[in-house]
Amino acid sequence: MNSLPTDTAEPTVDVGVPVYRRATYLAEAIESVLAQTFDRWHLTICDNGPGGGAIEQTVRPYHSDPRVSYEATGRELSLAENWTNAISTGSAR
């Protein structure tokens, strides 16, 4: 059985949230991740589009937590491409 080291600052869980055009439930999704008792995670919000707008504004208050990041694709991707993008942003084992 492999055990993860307990003294590393690297995340052991990556959470990717693909978002497209609306931020309707985004704050609730972020708050849900923040409420977890396990704290070795990294959350990336993957904005499918040019960036900015309501999605970036919703994420902005959470930038003080280094585990939360925002990434815009820069252009509109297909649904599958944006999900793949969200998955590939992770670095945890």
C-alpha positions in Angstrom: 0.0 0.0 0.0 1.4 3.4 -1.0 1.2 6.1 1.6 1.5 9.8 0.8 4.1 11.8 2.7 2.6 13.9 5.5 5.3 16.6 5.4 4.9 17.9 1.9 3.2 21.2 1.0 2.1 19.8 -2.3 -1.6 19.2 -2.8 -2.8 15.6 -2.7 -6.1 16.4 -4.2 -6.8 18.6 -7.2 -10.2 20.0 -7.9 -11.0 21.4 -11.3 -14.2 23.3 -11.9 -15.0 24.0 -15.6 -17.2 27.1 -16.0 -18.9 28.5 -19.1 -20.4 32.0 -19.3 -22.3 32.0 -15.9 -21.2 32.1 -12.3 -24.6 31.2 -10.9 -23.4 28.5 -8.5 -19.7 29.1 -8.6 -19.4 30.8 -5.2 -21.3 27.9 -3.6 -19.0 25.4 -5.3 -15.9 27.2 -4.1 -17.3 27.5 -0.6 -18.0 23.7 -0.7 -14.3 23.0 -1.4 -13.2 25.5 1.3 -15.4 23.8 3.8 -13.6 20.4 3.5 -11.8 19.2 6.6 -9.0 17.9 4.5 -6.9 20.9 3.6 -4.2 19.6 1.2 -6.0 20.4 -2.1 -5.8 22.9 -4.9 -8.8 24.3 -6.7 -8.7 25.6 -10.3 -11.6 27.4 -11.8 -11.3 26.9 -15.6 -13.2 29.7 -17.4 -14.1 28.5 -20.9 -13.6 31.8 -22.8 -11.7 35.0 -22.9 -11.8 35.6 -19.1 -13.0 38.4 -17.0 -16.6 39.2 -16.3 -18.8 37.6 -13.7 -16.8 34.4 -13.4 -13.5 36.2 -12.6 -15.3 38.6 -10.3 -16.7 35.7 -8.4 -13.3 34.0 -7.9 -11.5 37.3 -7.0 -12.4 37.3 -3.3 -10.9 33.8 -3.0 -7.5 34.8 -4.4 -6.1 35.3 -0.9 -6.1 31.6 -0.5 -3.1 30.2 -2.4 -5.0 26.9 -3.0 -7.5 28.7 -5.3 -6.7 29.8 -8.8 -8.5 31.1 -11.8 -7.5 30.2 -15.4 -9.2 31.4 -18.6 -8.8 29.4 -21.7 -8.6 32.6 -23.8 -11.1 31.2 -26.3 -14.2 29.1 -26.3 -13.5 25.4 -26.2 -15.8 22.4 -26.7 -17.3 21.0 -23.5 -15.0 18.0 -23.7 -11.9 20.2 -24.2 -12.7 22.4 -21.2 -13.2 19.3 -19.0 -9.9 18.0 -20.2 -8.4 21.4 -19.5 -9.8 21.3 -15.9 -8.4 17.8 -15.4 -4.9 18.7 -16.8 -4.4 21.7 -14.6 -3.9 19.4 -11.6 -0.4 18.4 -10.3 -1.3 16.0 -7.5 -0.5 12.3 -7.8 
